[in-house]
Every structure is written in C-alpha cells, then in structure tokens.
C-alpha cells in the first residue's frame, strides 16, 4: 500500500478527522491480522458490528480507526457515514493513483484459475498485483486494491458475486483496462434468481470499461443478447475451446497420462499458432488457458511468456490439486468449490484415468429451487462413466449416487471410514480419488483426512 495521511483519507471518504493527523501504511478489517500503526476499518454487517472490537484492534497495534460512530478511544478516528463505502472509496483512490495496467476477471467458474494463469505469465514481465485466495467480493476487492504499489506493472483482479449489482460496484472501484467474463452457468441462483440473472450480473463487469475498452467474451458461454448494449462501444475479443470463428481458439487438444492438456493456440488476426502445455490437469483448463493467454498478450506478453507461464503454474490449494499419496493412490483435491460445469468437468477429468476411480462429491450450494434438478444433471453426466465408486454427501447430492449406483453418507466420518475400509491396496489396480463440493459441504475435511491417513 502507498503511504497516505488520515487527513487525505478523510478527504477521499468525505469524512471527518478526529484527533491528530498521521501517515498510514496499511489497512485491516480483521483484529487477528493488524500491522503496527495500521488503520482499522470498523465494518458493520447483518450479524456483526466491528465497532465492538475497536479497542481490541488498538491493543493489537492499530494506530487509527475508520468508524461510522465516534468512539471513546486514545487513537485518531476518521468518522464516515458508511465504513464499507469508505473502504471502497479509499481502495479505488489508492489503486487509481498507481496507474497500473489492470484486468478484471469474473465468471461462474474458472475465474481463479484464469487469474493465477495470467499472473504466472505476467510475472515473467514485471511486478504483478493479483487477488489472493478468494478476496473477490465487495470487501475482498477493496482489500486487494489497497495492496497496490507505485511499482506494480500489472494488476489482475478477480471479481465474484452472489447478487445483482455486486460486480457493477467492484468494477467501478477497479476501473479495468480489460474485462472478461470467463463463462456463465447456473451458480448462486438464490441470489441471482435465474440463469438470465447470472448473465446480467456477470455482464456488469463490462460496464466498468471506457468506450473502446477491451472486452473478452467466451463464444461458448456468454450473455448473448443481454450483453449487446453494454458491449456496443467496446473492443470485443472472442475466444473458444473449439470454434474457429473466434479470435482465439484451440485445436489438437491432447491429454497426457497425468491428465494434463497440450493444444495448439490459434490467433486469427495474425494467423499465428503456438503449441502450449498446461501444468495443471483437466481438459476444461484449455478454455481457461486461452482466456489467460489473451489477457497477457493484450498487456504485451510474448508467446514465449505465455508458453512458460502456463507450463509452470503455482498450485492453488483445493483447486484440482493432485497428490500422490503413495504409489497406489492419487488424490485429486478439487474441494474448494463447485458449480454444475465444474462438477461435470471433474467427472470428465476422473473419467480419463485408469484403474479404480472414486468420485467423491458433496453438495453444490446456493442453487435455490433448481438445486435438485441441477444435481440430477451432474448425476446423469456421471452415470455413463460407470465409475467403480461414487460417494456423496449432502441432501441434494444424494441423487448423484442414486443415478450412479453409488453410496450416500450422512456424515464425513462415515464417508472417510468407508473409503479407508474399501480402498484395497493389495489389488493390482491403482486408485484415483477425486473430491469436490461446495465450501459449505466441507469436502476439504475428507481430502485432509485422506492426506493424513495415507
């Protein structure tokens, strides 16, 4: 974060400085992680009020507070009407002061993977600010932007949402040069209401682009006519994993024995073609890699930067993370989250392996009244694979095991015990276990127990 004074913060946030002025080098919203002298922001939510923890923040090292009511404390305060809005204003000012080339990325699934791919490529060219973990909502995005430095060359910002208007808000803070919706699918339907609601919400990212700004669109999965008006004055760049009408597309996709893809990337405008190999598994990552390549190339990366960046990706915990537990067991930990397309991609990924294949799935979340039907879609997609073992956890996930002649469990310990008892290491076949589910299904507990046991 660039240094800023409390009086400047008061001016940016239309607030009032109470107490002495001082310089601020960091900002925190969490009393558990406060740097000495930091500004603590007292956010207020439906179930919490961080004003109650301001004294604790001070004792932990906070040098000043951003509050929406005056407190009896011995450190300076900036009093504002709404601390969440003020946090956004401050973050936007900090980031825009750095004048960094910036891309904003959203989508129903794969956006974190694309973000990591873009960062991996651009790090070959310069300093990259990029979203850490899942800091992609209306609080996480400002906290990411606050990390901006004057010497950042690029910023790769992931935007998530579970309701209409959230991406419009965060995009306005980010003010990207390039914006992309990786794909559109049935996810967070409780907040969006329908698939059209998802399309409208994801398309909000393009509203933050100026006229002539670069909008990257997936020909295989997009908002269609719902995006026509917002894209009318933008430079639209299209991609596809197979459609040769796209500006960027793939051909000759080949999967190796480890489940990693190689393919030829075609750039229609220049008739260029390059063979790329991915350092992560899953054919679905071909589309993610094309999207990442476009972004990086627009920022001046070379094709060699793209090739090396995609080949040498850092692992993201819980996202198609492959562990060889021993010489007989391969665990694919994809437990971080789940949507219908991601679940189907996981099914296809497991189907590419030989030996004893274990599909271990938890519920998908926030699907509203469509939840059971969408879980059924996953089950119907998985059934033809005839996996040797299909285990499910969570009420609506039960339909998957029913359609696949599998077994449903009411608790994680029961599922874990079953796996331990039936995973036969004396048999000649190797075992591949894929674990996936929504965060709320806590399938990471299953993955962690297997990693610890074997």
Secondary structure as GFF3:
##gff-version 3
##sequence-region A 1 454
A	DSSP	beta_strand	4	5	.	.	.	ID=ss1
A	DSSP	alpha_helix	6	12	.	.	.	ID=ss2
A	DSSP	beta_strand	16	18	.	.	.	ID=ss3
A	DSSP	beta_strand	23	24	.	.	.	ID=ss4
A	DSSP	beta_strand	27	28	.	.	.	ID=ss5
A	DSSP	beta_strand	39	41	.	.	.	ID=ss6
A	DSSP	three_ten_helix	50	53	.	.	.	ID=ss7
A	DSSP	alpha_helix	54	59	.	.	.	ID=ss8
A	DSSP	beta_strand	64	67	.	.	.	ID=ss9
A	DSSP	beta_strand	76	79	.	.	.	ID=ss10
A	DSSP	alpha_helix	83	98	.	.	.	ID=ss11
A	DSSP	beta_strand	101	106	.	.	.	ID=ss12
A	DSSP	alpha_helix	111	122	.	.	.	ID=ss13
A	DSSP	beta_strand	128	130	.	.	.	ID=ss14
A	DSSP	alpha_helix	140	145	.	.	.	ID=ss15
A	DSSP	beta_strand	154	158	.	.	.	ID=ss16
A	DSSP	alpha_helix	166	174	.	.	.	ID=ss17
A	DSSP	beta_strand	178	181	.	.	.	ID=ss18
A	DSSP	alpha_helix	189	192	.	.	.	ID=ss19
A	DSSP	alpha_helix	195	203	.	.	.	ID=ss20
A	DSSP	three_ten_helix	204	208	.	.	.	ID=ss21
A	DSSP	beta_strand	214	218	.	.	.	ID=ss22
A	DSSP	three_ten_helix	224	227	.	.	.	ID=ss23
A	DSSP	alpha_helix	228	231	.	.	.	ID=ss24
A	DSSP	beta_strand	235	240	.	.	.	ID=ss25
A	DSSP	beta_strand	248	255	.	.	.	ID=ss26
A	DSSP	beta_strand	260	267	.	.	.	ID=ss27
A	DSSP	beta_strand	272	281	.	.	.	ID=ss28
A	DSSP	alpha_helix	285	298	.	.	.	ID=ss29
A	DSSP	alpha_helix	303	311	.	.	.	ID=ss30
A	DSSP	beta_strand	321	324	.	.	.	ID=ss31
A	DSSP	beta_strand	329	334	.	.	.	ID=ss32
A	DSSP	alpha_helix	340	351	.	.	.	ID=ss33
A	DSSP	beta_strand	356	362	.	.	.	ID=ss34
A	DSSP	three_ten_helix	368	370	.	.	.	ID=ss35
A	DSSP	alpha_helix	371	383	.	.	.	ID=ss36
A	DSSP	beta_strand	389	393	.	.	.	ID=ss37
A	DSSP	alpha_helix	398	403	.	.	.	ID=ss38
A	DSSP	beta_strand	407	409	.	.	.	ID=ss39
A	DSSP	alpha_helix	412	422	.	.	.	ID=ss40
A	DSSP	beta_strand	431	436	.	.	.	ID=ss41
A	DSSP	three_ten_helix	439	441	.	.	.	ID=ss42
A	DSSP	alpha_helix	444	453	.	.	.	ID=ss43
###
